Amino acid sequence: MPFAAFKVPAGSVDEQQKEQLITRTTDLFTEIYGERARATTLVLVEEVPDGGWGVGGEVLTLARLREAAGG
């Protein structure tokens, strides 16, 4: 069973974007393993609470991500 896990900051992707992650990841595994993989591909999109992770020793928040992206 192919398996992919995505951890994203809470609130950074909407329901449509989560669906895209799941659909496109499933399509990718199917492309690699063949159509037989579609029915058993598991994709997990897990939202990490704001401030629940860090990069380079700094706490990462959604506000910092948006600031870095220029938005």
N, C-alpha and C positions, 0 to 999 in steps of 0.2 A: 504494500500500500504506500504510494507516494505521500509524503507529508511535508508541508511548508508552514512555518510559523512567522508571522510578522508582529513585531511589537512597535506600536505607534503611540505618540503622545495623545492622551485623552483629549478629544475634541478637535484633533487635527485633520481627521477625515470624516466625511459624512457617510450616510448609509449607502448612497450610490457609489462612492469611491471604494468602500469596503466590498461591495458587490463586484466592482471591477477587479479588485485585487484577487478575489476568489475565482472569478470567471477566467481571468487571463492566466493566473497561475495554473489552474486546472487545464486550460488549453495548452500551456507550455509543457506540462508533464505528459499530456496526451500526445503532443508532437514528438516528444522524446521516446516514450514507452509504447506508443500505439494506443488505439482507441480503447483497448481493454482496461487501460489505467483510469479512464474517466470516472467510472462508477465507484472506484475505491480511493480516489484522491481526496485527501483531507487537508484543508487549508484553515488555519487558525489566525484570526486577526484579533490581537489582544491590545487593549488600550491601557497604557501605563499612566497612573495618576500623575497630575502635574507636579513636577519637582521630584518624581520618583526615580530619576536616573540622572546620570551626569556624563560629561565628556571632558576629557583633559583636566579632571579634578574640579570641574565647575558643575554646579547643579544646573540641569537643563530644564527650562520651563517653556510653556507654549509661547509666552510673551517674548522670550529671548529668541525662539525659533522664528517668530514672525518678524521681529526686529532685524534679525540676520538676513531674512529673505527680502527685506525692504518693504514690508507691509505692515 
